[in-house]
């Protein structure tokens, strides 16, 4: 009888045993996977740059008491962990697949929009960050009362092309933010260059790339015409011929979101039509590379993933552009990569342009201004970079 009872309970016990074994396997796998990822995270060297996303990767944050108090240390640590996580590209693809299956239209901070557009969400600036930036810009302007200062903050596609956004997407209004900030800076001597309405008037034309966060050369040219009038330049003095150099550009937003990998954008460069212009006599000096050339373009990038770097070969700490203009005007441009396709339009009017990217420039800015005889300064950024990147404020306080 006992044997019969034992046989009757055996199937239950066996099933429970299987469940326990399965749970142990799952738990062990999770622990093993976590340990492996932690080991790889510690042992593998930090990556410096993401070719896929075309941006620098976050490094380990400095351990400073002030950053801990303000919470900046934890934010930096989170960015570092996210950027350096082993197999990051593969995990992005896996996340994208899951998001698309579930019907999401916002992946990795990128909206999937109408007409084949991808748009990066608008940055919501931190009040403390903006306050510090205003203070540093104000002090910088006060040190150079005899110079002309211009500020052009460019709204990104998420504002200008907002009609293409998914329904109920919280896009935010970059134009309102830009104009409020510009009004504050105008009180201390900055001349704002507002290109929001100019770009909005061209919203149905090709002014932003579909798969990338940059504006197109055509978008930059329309903004240049507005900037030229404000800066005392004649926008009609030069006519241009737009020439496509590639129709195979797949940009950073496609990589960041893991979508639209087969979509292609066209990159065009604009050449002055008048052969009497100093175009043939330009000297472009890449100071960090100790290299000089006579062109604004690096065609080697047209065969690479980062095709937008055809403009000046990407971002550099300091690029110096010289041209034999009749008038000796000298301009300093503090910028992000939105300026790269814009600068060739400015080069026709200035004897010398010093182009500084604060994300990479480590020398003394005041020494540069004095040595090169700078008499005008232009800040040229897209809104997302301007209201999130602390490198500009840091440079101004050196």
N, C-alpha and C positions, 0 to 999 in steps of 0.2 A: 504493500500500500504506500509506504514511504517512497519507494522507487517510482511509483506512478505519479505521486505529487511532485517529485523532483523533476520528472520528465515534463510535467505540465508547466512548471515554473521556468524551465530552462530557456524557452523562447523569449520570455520577457527579460530575463537576466542577460541573455545574449544581445538583445536589442539595446538595452541600457548600456552594455559594455561598448557596443559599436558607437553609440552616441558620445560616450566619454572619450573614446579614442579619437573620434572625429573632432571633438572640441579641442583636445590636446594638440592635434595636428594643426588646426587653424591657429590656435594660440602660439604654438611653436613657430609656425610660418611667419606670423606677424612679428614676433620678437626677433626672429632671424633676419627678416627683411629690414626691420627698423635698425638693427645692429649693423647690417651691411651698408645701408644708406648713411648712417652716422660715421662708419669707418671711412667710406669713400669721401664723404663731405670733409672729414678731417685730413685725410691723406692726400687727396687730389689738390693740385695747386689751383688757386683762384683764376678763373678766366678773366681776361681784361676787356674783351670786346666781343659782342655778338654779331657775326657776319649776317646771320639770318635777320635779325631785328635792326641791324645797322645802328647800334648804340653802345656806349661803354657800359660794362656791367659793374654793379655796386661792389665795392671792396669792404673788407672788415672795418667796422667803425672804430674810431679812436675812443678810448675810455677816458672821458673828461667829465668832471663833476657837474659842470654847468649843463652839459647835454643830458645827463641823467635827470637833473632837476626839471628841465623843460620837456622831457620826453623825447627829445630828438634822438637820443641814443637808441631807444627801442625801435623807433621808426627806421633808423639806419640799419639796425641789426636785422629787422624784418626784410628790408630790401636786399641786404647781403645774402640772407638765407634763401630768399626766393630766386635771386639771380645765379647763385652758385650751387643750387641743388643738383645732385648727380642725375644725368639723363633728362635735363630740363626740357629740351626740345621735344623729346618723345612724350613726356607727360603733357605738354601743351597740346600735342596732336590728339592724345587720348581724351583730354578734357574737351577739346573742340568737337570730337565725334559724339561724345555724350550730350553736349549742349545742343548740337544740331538735331540729334534724334529727339530730344525733348522739346524742340521748337523754339529755343531761345534765340533772340535777335541781338543780344549784347554778350560778347565773349571777350574776356580779358581787357575790359575797358574800351572795346571797339564795337560800334553799332554796325549791324548789317542793314544797309539802306537801299532805297529804290535806285533804279537805273545803274545797278552794279557798283555802287559806292560803298566804301568802308570809311567810317568817320570815328576819330578818337574822341572820347568824351571830354568835356571841358573841365579843366582843373578848377577846383574851388580853393582859392588862396587862403592861407592861414593869416589871421589878423596880425599876429606877432611878426610873421615874415614880412608882410606888407609894410608894417610900421618901421621895421628895421631898414627895409629897402628905401623908403621915403627919406629917412634920416640920412642915409649914406649918399643918396643922390643929391639931396639938398646941400650937404657939406661939400661934395665934389663940385657942384656948380658954384658955390660960394668961393672956392679957391681959384676960379677961372672966370672972373667977371668980364674980361675983355674978349671972350670967345662966344661964338654962337652955338647954342645947344638945341638939337632937334631930337624928338622922340617919336618913333613909329612902332606901335605895337599892333601886330596884324591879327585880326580874328581868324580862327581856323574854320575849316569846312563845316564843323558842327553848328556854327552860328550862321554863316553866310548861306549854306545850303540846307537850312533846317527843314525846309519843306520835303526833303527826301528822307528824313529820319523816320524810324518806325513810330507807329502811333503811341502816344503817351510817353515817349522818351524824354527824360528830364534833361534837356540840352543846356539850359542856362543861357544867359545873355551876355556873351563876352563883350559886345559893343558897349553896353552900359557900364561894365566893369572897367573897360579901357578908358572910356570918357571920364568917368569919375576920377580915376587915377591921373589921367592927363591934366584934368583941371587943377588937381592938387599941385602937380609939378609945374604947371604954367605959372602959378603964383610965385614960384622961386626962380623963374627965368628959363624954363624949358619951352620950346615952341613945339606944340603937338602937331603931328601929321596924321590926320584921321582918314583912313582908307576904307572904313566900313561901308559907307554908302557907295563908293566907287566899285567895290567888289560886289556888293549886292546888286548893282545895276547890270552886272555881267553874270548873274547866277546861273543862267541857262547856257553859258559858254564854258569852255574847257579851262577853268581857272584853278582848279585843284585836281590832283591826281586821284584816280578812283581807288587805288590800292595802297597809297602812301599818304603820309601826313603833311607833306610839303605842298605849297602852291606850285603851279606850273610857271614856266617862263612868261607865258601870256598873262597870267595873273599878276606876276611881279611887274611886268611892263606897265600895266594899267595903274598899279600903285605908284610906280616911278613917276608917271606923268603928274600925279597929284603932288608927290614929294618935290619934284623939280620946281614947280611954281612957288611952293612955300620956301624952298631953299635958295631962290633967286637964280634958277637955271632955266634955260629955254628948252622945254620938252620937244619942240618942233625943229630944233637945230640939227637933229640927226634922224634919218630914216633907216629902217631895218629890214632885213630879209630873214624870215624865220625858216630854219632848215631842220627838219626832223633828223635826229642822229640815231635813234633806236625806237622800235615799236615793240620791244620785248622787255619792258620794265615791269617787274612785279615788286611792290614796295613793302615798307616796314609794317603797315597795318595788316596786310595779308599774312605776313610771318607771325605777327603778334597774336592775331586771332586764330590762325590756323585755317583760314578760309580763303576762297577766291584764288587759289594757287595757280589756276590756269588763266586768270584774267591778266591782260597786258595793258600797260600804259605807254604813251608816246612821250618821249623827251625831245624837245626842240631847243636849239641854241639860236640866238638872234645876232646877226652880223650887220655892222653899219654898211650902208650902200655906198656912201661917199668915200672914195679912195684917198681923198686929200686929208681925211681925219688921221690923227696920230696912231690909229690902230696898229699899223705895221711897226710902230716904234715903241709900243708898250714894253715895259720891263716889269715882270712879275717875280718878286723875290720871296721865296719861301724861307724865312729866316731860320726856322727850327731845323730845316734840312740843309741849310747853306747851299741853296740851289736857286738858279735864275732861269726864267724862260720868257718867251714873248707872246704867250697865249694864256687865256683864262681857263682853258679846257684841257683835261687829261683823258684822251680817248681810250686809254688802256682799261678804264673802268667800264666801258661799254661791253666788255666781254665778261664782266664779273657780276655778282649778285647786286652789289651796291652801285647801280648805274647812275644814281643821282650825283655821285661823287665825280662825274664827268666835269662838274663845275669846281674848278680849283683843286681837284683831287681830294675833295672832302674838307674836313675841318682842320685847322692848324692854329697854333698858338698866336703866330703873327705872320701876316702876309703883307708885303709892301708893294703897292702898285705905283709906277711912275710913268708919266706921259709928258711930252714936250708941249704943254698947253701954253697959250699966250699969257693967261692970267695965272699968277702964282697963288692958288688956293690949296690949302693942305687940310685934309679931312681925316679924322679918327672915327672909325666905325667899330662900335662895341656890339657884338651880334651873336646870333645862333645860326643854324644852317639855313634858315629862310633867306638870309642875306646872300647866299652863295650864287644864286641865279640872278640876283638883283644888282650886284656890284658892277658887272660889265656896262650897265646903263649909266652908272655914275662916273665911270673912268674917263669918259670923254671930256669932263669938265674940270678935272682937278690935276694939278701938277703932281701931287702925291696923295695917296690914300693909304693909311695904316689900318689894317683890318685885324682886330684883336678878338679872339674868342676866349672869354673869361674862364671857360671850363678847362682850358689848357695853358693859359698864359700865367707864368710864375715870376716874371721880371717886374721891375718897378714901373708902374704906369706913368707916374709923374715925370720920371726921367725920360721916358719915351716921348711924352708931350713936349718937353723942353728941348730935347735934342733934335727932334724932327720939325720943330716950328709949327705945331698944329694950331690952327685958328678956328676950326669948326669940329663939332662932335655930333655924330648921329648914333642913337641907340636904335637898333633894328632887330626885333624879336617877334616870334609868334607868341600869342597870348599864353599858351600852355607852358612854354619854357620860361617866359618872363616871370610868371607868377608861381613858379615852383622851384627854379634853380637858384641855389644860394651862392653860386660862384661869382655872380656880378657884384652882389653886396660885399662879398669878401674881398674882391679885387679893389673896390673903391675905398676900402678902409686900410689898405696897406700903408 
